[in-house]
């Protein structure tokens, strides 16, 4: 599901973690990404994912310039 970050307006996608929480990811995959999305569910990338050439994503909170404003205290 593509959307835009409400702070920086960059394109993001939403996925669900195994715990059922929504996770924003940068929309463009990168080789440095540490997460993959399989059937809508985000999980940490593994060696098998690399072998299968699955796109890897970076959590948006790692790249958003306004991430600190969204952190719960």
C-alpha positions in Angstrom: 0.0 0.0 0.0 1.8 3.2 -1.2 1.3 6.4 0.7 3.3 9.6 1.6 4.9 10.3 4.9 2.9 12.9 6.7 6.1 14.8 7.8 8.6 14.7 4.9 6.1 13.7 2.1 8.5 11.0 0.8 6.8 8.0 -0.7 6.4 5.0 1.7 4.8 1.7 1.7 3.1 0.1 4.7 3.5 -3.5 5.7 2.5 -5.5 8.8 5.0 -7.1 11.2 4.6 -10.6 12.6 3.3 -8.9 15.8 0.5 -7.3 13.8 2.0 -3.7 13.9 2.0 -1.4 10.9 5.5 -0.6 9.7 6.4 2.2 7.3 9.1 1.4 4.8 10.8 3.5 2.2 9.0 2.8 -1.1 12.2 2.2 -3.1 14.1 -1.0 -2.3 17.9 -0.7 -1.7 20.8 -3.2 -1.4 21.4 -1.9 2.1 17.8 -2.6 3.2 17.3 -4.9 6.1 13.7 -5.9 5.7 11.7 -7.8 3.1 8.0 -7.9 2.5 6.4 -11.3 1.7 2.7 -11.4 1.1 2.2 -8.0 2.9 4.2 -9.0 6.0 7.5 -7.3 6.8 10.3 -9.3 8.3 14.1 -9.1 8.7 15.9 -10.1 5.5 17.8 -13.4 5.5 20.4 -15.0 3.3 17.7 -16.9 1.5 16.0 -13.7 0.6 19.2 -12.5 -1.0 19.5 -15.8 -3.0 15.9 -15.3 -4.2 16.6 -11.7 -5.1 13.8 -10.3 -3.0 13.7 -6.6 -2.8 15.0 -5.2 0.5 13.6 -2.2 2.2 14.7 0.3 4.8 12.3 1.3 7.7 11.2 4.9 7.0 12.0 6.0 10.6 15.7 5.4 9.7 15.6 7.9 6.9 12.9 10.4 7.7 14.3 13.7 8.8 11.3 14.1 11.2 11.4 10.6 12.8 12.2 12.0 16.3 8.9 13.9 16.2 7.0 10.7 15.9 8.7 8.6 18.6 6.6 7.8 21.6 8.2 8.7 24.9 
